[in-house]
Amino acid sequence: MGTRETGNLGESLVADYLRRRRYTLVGSQYRCRFGEIDLIARKGELLCFVEVKTRSSAAVALPREAVDRRKQERLRSAAGFYLAEKGLDCPVRFDVAEVYLTAGAGPRIEYLENAF
């Protein structure tokens, strides 16, 4: 499985994870000039911008470590653009979802609310 397919699988698994927790998915793979937001979900009045990191093998670093300060700034800018584009004024949160795909075991999701 290639990188794009692995990423898409991870996003799909996290979308299902959020739906089971009564979030409403309002967007996926949102792109603008500032970057991409993997998933956008709503729970009540709260809008969550979710960065999904999927790993299919044991890596040296945790997936969340790939969401460095530069990536966080791009996500904040893209989220601000999304809010302005949609005319939204609501509380927001930035989450990171780590998806581990291990051979012989089912996928495992570590969901970090308010990650940054």
LINURHU-V957534 format. One record per pair of residues at least 24 apart in sequence whose ideal C-beta (glycine too) atoms are under 10 Angstrom apart, sorted by the first residue. I is the first residue (numbers start at 1). J is the second residue. Records with the same first field share a line. If there is no record, write none. Layout:
I->J ; J
//
This chain:
1->56 ; 101
3->54 ; 56
5->54 ; 56
6->54 ; 55 ; 56 ; 99 ; 101
7->38 ; 52 ; 53 ; 54 ; 99
8->38 ; 52 ; 54
9->52 ; 54 ; 56 ; 99 ; 101 ; 107
10->38 ; 52 ; 53 ; 54 ; 55 ; 56 ; 63 ; 97 ; 98 ; 99 ; 100 ; 101 ; 107 ; 109
11->38 ; 39 ; 50 ; 52 ; 54 ; 97 ; 99
12->39 ; 52 ; 54 ; 99
13->52 ; 54 ; 97 ; 99 ; 101 ; 106 ; 107 ; 108 ; 109
14->38 ; 39 ; 41 ; 50 ; 51 ; 52 ; 53 ; 54 ; 95 ; 97 ; 98 ; 99 ; 107 ; 109 ; 111
15->39 ; 41 ; 50 ; 52 ; 97
16->109
17->50 ; 97 ; 99 ; 107 ; 109 ; 111
18->42 ; 43 ; 48 ; 50 ; 95 ; 97 ; 109 ; 111
21->111
23->48 ; 50
25->50
26->82 ; 86 ; 88
27->82 ; 86
28->52
30->78 ; 79 ; 81 ; 82 ; 85
31->78
32->77 ; 78 ; 79 ; 80 ; 81 ; 82 ; 85
33->77 ; 78 ; 81
34->73 ; 74 ; 75 ; 76 ; 77 ; 78 ; 79 ; 80 ; 81 ; 82
35->71 ; 73 ; 74 ; 75 ; 76 ; 77 ; 78 ; 79 ; 81
36->74 ; 75 ; 78
37->74 ; 75 ; 78 ; 79 ; 81 ; 82 ; 94
38->75 ; 96 ; 97
39->95 ; 97
40->79 ; 82 ; 86 ; 92
41->93 ; 95
42->88 ; 90
43->93
44->90 ; 91
45->90 ; 91
46->90 ; 91 ; 92 ; 93
47->79 ; 82 ; 83 ; 86 ; 88 ; 90 ; 91 ; 92 ; 93
48->79 ; 91 ; 92 ; 93 ; 94 ; 95 ; 113 ; 114
49->75 ; 76 ; 78 ; 79 ; 82 ; 83 ; 92 ; 93 ; 94 ; 95
50->75 ; 93 ; 94 ; 95 ; 96 ; 97 ; 111 ; 112 ; 113 ; 115
51->75 ; 94 ; 95 ; 96 ; 97 ; 98 ; 112 ; 115 ; 116
52->95 ; 96 ; 97 ; 98 ; 99 ; 109 ; 111
53->96 ; 97 ; 98 ; 99 ; 100 ; 110
54->97 ; 98 ; 99 ; 100 ; 101 ; 107 ; 109
55->98 ; 99 ; 100 ; 101 ; 102
56->99 ; 100 ; 101 ; 102 ; 103 ; 107
57->100 ; 101 ; 102 ; 103
58->100 ; 102
59->100
62->96 ; 98 ; 110
63->96 ; 97 ; 98 ; 99 ; 100 ; 110 ; 112
64->96 ; 97 ; 98 ; 110 ; 112 ; 115 ; 116
65->96 ; 98
66->96 ; 98
67->94 ; 96 ; 98 ; 112 ; 115 ; 116
68->116
69->116
71->96 ; 116
72->96 ; 115 ; 116
73->116
75->115 ; 116
76->116
//
